[in-house]
Amino acid sequence: MSHEIAPRRVSFDWSRTPLHWIPGEPTATHVINVLHLLLPAGERWFVKVLKEGLPLVSDPELRADVKGFMGQEATHSVQHTHVLDHLAAQRLATADFTKYVDFLFERLLGERPPLNAPIPAREWLRFRLSVVAAIEQFTAVLGDWVLAAGGLDRAGADEIMLDLLRWHGAEEVEHRAVAFDMYQHCGGTGTSRYARRIAGMAVTAPVMLHLWLWGTAYLIRHDPQLAGRLRYSLKEHERAVRKGLLPAWRELGAAIPRYLRRSYHPSQEGSLSRAVEYLKRSPAARAAA
């Protein structure tokens, strides 16, 4: 199914969004808020890596998709940065955490290998493309989840935050295969390309889990409304999962073996029709159109 990928220049008004935008659910709120900590730097990095690899893309249709992907990711980065500003305005500053995320993407995964490691430039680019593709596997799963997460509606979650998350999630499903296709196009041939795909996921999955748990604990610990009375716990997390407020860790973990199948393609992930349907009724996307 051919589907045009293009950015939507959305905007959101955060003036009425409370700090705990899922009422009475600070743990679920902050588990999801970790996205705002990771995505501004992460998605700026996606754009840099794909821009670096764009001259290697000879297929005109893939090239157009990559440019659309880059435009969407740049917009995502900007909008999540605005949420960080909103958190800071509510006395939840995040710079002490996000500096580590910036270091990860700008230094450890920057244009040159860390510590001047003797890795050929083309190989380093291919590895970073494999990491982008692996991260996009998880964002597609999360995007499809939030589009169907009726528990958030039943809990009375803030409408502006839900629209941000669902607009973003729908675009993740829209472009779910682009980073993978670019990696396959630029990542060499045969066994080496597949081995590098495994390596990209082997690095990505544990780092993402670590950052997510660490980020949740950070947000809960620094939440001025909680004043240190709450700590992140897996028991509380699982309670939120049962209420439909969060995806289960096993649901995210199941995305890994799917991705590692040789025959796998991300077009098998999520529901494009559900994503497109939401984008037609998203308040922010409609206003941008």
C-alpha positions as CSV (number, residue, x, y, z in Angstrom):
1,M,0.0,0.0,0.0
2,S,1.5,3.3,-1.1
3,H,1.2,6.0,1.5
4,E,2.7,9.5,1.3
5,I,4.8,10.5,4.4
6,A,4.8,14.2,5.0
7,P,5.2,16.4,8.2
8,R,2.2,18.1,9.8
9,R,3.2,21.4,11.4
10,V,1.1,21.0,14.5
11,S,1.0,23.0,17.7
12,F,-0.5,22.5,21.2
13,D,-1.6,24.8,24.0
14,W,-0.3,23.5,27.3
15,S,-1.6,26.2,29.5
16,R,-4.4,24.1,31.0
17,T,-2.6,20.7,31.1
18,P,-1.9,19.6,34.7
19,L,1.3,18.1,35.9
20,H,-0.4,14.8,36.5
21,W,-2.3,14.7,33.2
22,I,-3.7,11.2,34.0
23,P,-5.8,12.2,37.1
24,G,-4.7,10.4,40.3
25,E,-2.1,8.4,38.4
26,P,1.4,9.9,38.9
27,T,3.3,6.7,38.1
28,A,1.5,6.1,34.8
29,T,1.8,9.8,34.0
30,H,5.6,9.8,34.5
31,V,6.2,6.5,32.7
32,I,4.8,8.1,29.6
33,N,6.5,11.4,30.3
34,V,9.8,9.7,29.9
35,L,9.1,10.0,26.1
36,H,9.5,13.8,26.5
37,L,12.9,13.3,28.1
38,L,14.2,11.0,25.3
39,L,12.6,12.2,22.1
40,P,13.8,15.8,21.6
41,A,17.5,14.7,21.4
42,G,16.7,11.3,19.9
43,E,14.7,12.6,17.1
44,R,17.2,15.4,16.3
45,W,19.7,12.6,16.0
46,F,17.5,10.5,13.7
47,V,17.4,13.4,11.3
48,K,21.2,13.9,11.4
49,V,21.9,10.2,10.8
50,L,19.4,9.9,7.9
51,K,20.6,13.2,6.4
52,E,24.1,11.8,6.5
53,G,23.0,8.7,4.7
54,L,20.7,10.3,2.2
55,P,23.3,10.6,-0.6
56,L,23.6,6.8,-0.5
57,V,19.9,6.4,-1.3
58,S,19.5,5.8,-5.1
59,D,15.8,4.8,-5.1
60,P,13.6,7.9,-5.7
61,E,10.6,6.6,-3.8
62,L,12.7,5.6,-0.8
63,R,14.4,9.0,-1.0
64,A,11.0,10.8,-0.8
65,D,10.0,8.7,2.1
66,V,13.2,9.4,4.0
67,K,12.7,13.2,3.5
68,G,9.2,12.9,4.8
69,F,10.4,10.9,7.8
70,M,13.0,13.5,8.5
71,G,10.3,16.3,8.4
72,Q,8.0,14.3,10.7
73,E,10.8,13.5,13.2
74,A,12.0,17.2,13.3
75,T,8.5,18.3,14.2
76,H,8.2,15.6,16.9
77,S,11.4,16.8,18.5
78,V,10.1,20.4,18.6
79,Q,6.8,19.5,20.1
80,H,8.2,17.3,22.9
81,T,10.7,20.1,23.7
82,H,7.7,22.3,24.3
83,V,6.4,19.7,26.8
84,L,9.7,19.9,28.7
85,D,9.2,23.7,28.9
86,H,5.7,23.0,30.3
87,L,7.1,20.6,32.9
88,A,9.7,23.2,33.9
89,A,7.0,25.9,34.3
90,Q,5.4,23.5,36.8
91,R,8.6,23.2,38.8
92,L,9.7,19.9,37.3
93,A,13.0,20.6,35.7
94,T,14.5,17.9,33.6
95,A,17.9,19.3,32.5
96,D,19.8,17.1,35.0
97,F,18.5,14.0,33.2
98,T,18.4,15.2,29.6
99,K,22.1,16.1,29.6
100,Y,22.8,12.4,29.7
101,V,20.5,11.8,26.8
102,D,22.2,14.6,24.9
103,F,25.6,13.0,25.6
104,L,24.4,9.6,24.4
105,F,23.2,10.9,21.0
106,E,25.6,13.7,20.4
107,R,28.8,12.1,21.6
108,L,28.5,8.3,21.9
109,L,26.5,8.0,18.7
110,G,27.7,11.2,17.0
111,E,29.1,11.6,13.5
112,R,32.5,10.1,14.6
113,P,32.9,6.9,16.7
114,P,33.6,7.5,20.4
115,L,37.2,7.6,21.7
116,N,38.4,7.8,18.1
117,A,37.7,4.1,17.6
118,P,39.1,2.8,14.3
119,I,35.8,2.1,12.6
120,P,35.4,3.0,8.9
121,A,33.0,5.9,8.3
122,R,30.7,3.9,6.2
123,E,30.5,1.1,8.8
124,W,29.8,3.6,11.6
125,L,27.0,5.1,9.5
126,R,25.5,1.7,8.9
127,F,25.6,0.8,12.6
128,R,23.8,4.0,13.5
129,L,21.2,3.4,10.8
130,S,20.7,0.0,12.4
131,V,20.1,1.6,15.8
132,V,17.6,4.1,14.3
133,A,15.7,1.2,12.7
134,A,15.7,-0.7,16.0
135,I,14.3,2.3,17.9
136,E,11.7,2.7,15.3
137,Q,10.5,-0.8,15.9
138,F,9.6,0.2,19.5
139,T,8.1,3.6,18.5
140,A,5.8,1.8,16.0
141,V,4.6,-0.6,18.7
142,L,4.1,2.3,21.2
143,G,2.3,4.3,18.5
144,D,-0.1,1.6,17.7
145,W,-0.7,1.0,21.4
146,V,-1.6,4.6,22.3
147,L,-4.0,4.8,19.3
148,A,-6.0,1.9,20.9
149,A,-5.4,2.8,24.6
150,G,-9.0,3.3,25.7
151,G,-7.9,3.1,29.3
152,L,-6.4,6.6,29.0
153,D,-9.8,8.0,27.8
154,R,-11.7,6.2,30.6
155,A,-9.2,7.6,33.2
156,G,-9.9,11.2,32.0
157,A,-6.4,11.9,30.6
158,D,-5.8,15.4,29.4
159,E,-7.1,15.8,25.9
160,I,-4.2,17.9,24.7
161,M,-1.6,15.4,25.9
162,L,-3.6,12.5,24.4
163,D,-3.7,14.3,21.0
164,L,0.0,14.9,21.1
165,L,0.7,11.3,21.9
166,R,-1.8,9.9,19.4
167,W,-0.7,12.3,16.6
168,H,2.9,11.3,17.2
169,G,2.0,7.6,17.5
170,A,0.0,7.7,14.3
171,E,2.9,9.2,12.4
172,E,5.2,6.6,13.9
173,V,2.9,3.9,12.4
174,E,2.8,5.9,9.1
175,H,6.6,5.9,8.7
176,R,7.3,2.6,10.6
177,A,9.2,1.0,7.7
178,V,11.3,4.0,6.5
179,A,14.3,3.7,8.7
180,F,14.3,-0.1,8.2
181,D,14.1,0.3,4.5
182,M,16.9,2.8,4.5
183,Y,19.1,0.5,6.6
184,Q,18.4,-2.4,4.2
185,H,19.3,-0.1,1.3
186,C,22.5,1.2,2.8
187,G,23.5,-1.5,5.2
188,G,25.6,-3.8,2.9
189,T,24.5,-7.2,1.7
190,G,23.8,-10.7,3.0
191,T,25.0,-12.0,6.4
192,S,26.8,-8.8,7.4
193,R,23.7,-6.7,6.9
194,Y,21.6,-9.1,9.0
195,A,24.3,-9.4,11.7
196,R,24.5,-5.6,12.0
197,R,20.7,-5.4,12.3
198,I,20.9,-7.8,15.3
199,A,23.7,-5.7,16.8
200,G,21.6,-2.6,16.5
201,M,18.8,-4.2,18.4
202,A,21.2,-5.8,21.0
203,V,22.4,-2.3,21.8
204,T,19.1,-0.5,21.6
205,A,16.8,-2.7,23.7
206,P,18.7,-2.7,27.0
207,V,19.7,1.0,26.7
208,M,16.1,2.0,26.1
209,L,14.9,-0.1,29.1
210,H,17.5,1.4,31.3
211,L,16.7,5.0,30.3
212,W,13.0,4.4,30.7
213,L,13.3,3.0,34.2
214,W,15.8,5.7,35.2
215,G,13.8,8.5,33.7
216,T,10.6,7.4,35.4
217,A,12.4,7.2,38.8
218,Y,13.9,10.7,38.1
219,L,10.5,12.3,37.3
220,I,8.7,10.8,40.3
221,R,11.6,11.7,42.6
222,H,11.6,15.4,41.4
223,D,7.9,15.8,41.1
224,P,7.1,18.8,43.3
225,Q,3.6,17.7,44.0
226,L,4.7,14.3,45.3
227,A,7.5,15.8,47.5
228,G,9.3,12.5,47.8
229,R,6.3,10.5,49.0
230,L,6.3,8.1,46.1
231,R,8.9,5.9,44.4
232,Y,8.7,4.0,41.2
233,S,7.7,0.4,41.7
234,L,7.0,-2.5,39.3
235,K,3.9,-3.3,41.4
236,E,2.4,0.1,40.7
237,H,3.5,-0.1,37.1
238,E,1.7,-3.4,36.7
239,R,-1.5,-2.0,38.3
240,A,-1.5,0.8,35.7
241,V,-1.0,-1.8,32.9
242,R,-4.1,-3.7,34.2
243,K,-6.1,-0.5,34.0
244,G,-5.0,0.0,30.4
245,L,-2.9,3.1,31.2
246,L,0.5,1.7,30.1
247,P,1.7,-1.0,27.7
248,A,3.0,-4.2,29.3
249,W,6.8,-4.7,29.3
250,R,6.2,-8.1,27.7
251,E,4.3,-6.4,24.9
252,L,7.3,-4.3,24.1
253,G,9.7,-7.2,24.6
254,A,7.7,-9.3,22.1
255,A,8.6,-6.8,19.4
256,I,12.3,-7.9,19.6
257,P,12.0,-11.5,18.4
258,R,9.6,-10.3,15.6
259,Y,12.3,-7.8,14.5
260,L,15.0,-10.4,14.5
261,R,13.3,-12.7,12.1
262,R,15.2,-12.6,8.7
263,S,11.9,-12.3,6.9
264,Y,10.6,-9.5,9.0
265,H,9.4,-6.1,7.6
266,P,8.0,-3.3,9.8
267,S,5.0,-3.0,7.4
268,Q,3.7,-5.9,9.4
269,E,3.6,-3.8,12.6
270,G,0.5,-2.0,13.8
271,S,-2.5,-0.7,11.9
272,L,-1.9,1.9,9.2
273,S,-5.6,2.3,8.6
274,R,-6.1,3.2,12.3
275,A,-3.2,5.7,12.2
276,V,-4.6,7.4,9.1
277,E,-8.1,7.5,10.6
278,Y,-6.8,9.2,13.7
279,L,-4.8,11.8,11.7
280,K,-8.0,12.7,10.0
281,R,-9.7,13.6,13.3
282,S,-6.8,14.8,15.4
283,P,-7.5,18.3,16.5
284,A,-3.9,19.4,16.1
285,A,-3.4,17.7,12.7
286,R,-6.7,19.1,11.4
287,A,-5.7,22.6,12.5
288,A,-2.3,22.2,10.8
289,A,-4.0,21.2,7.6
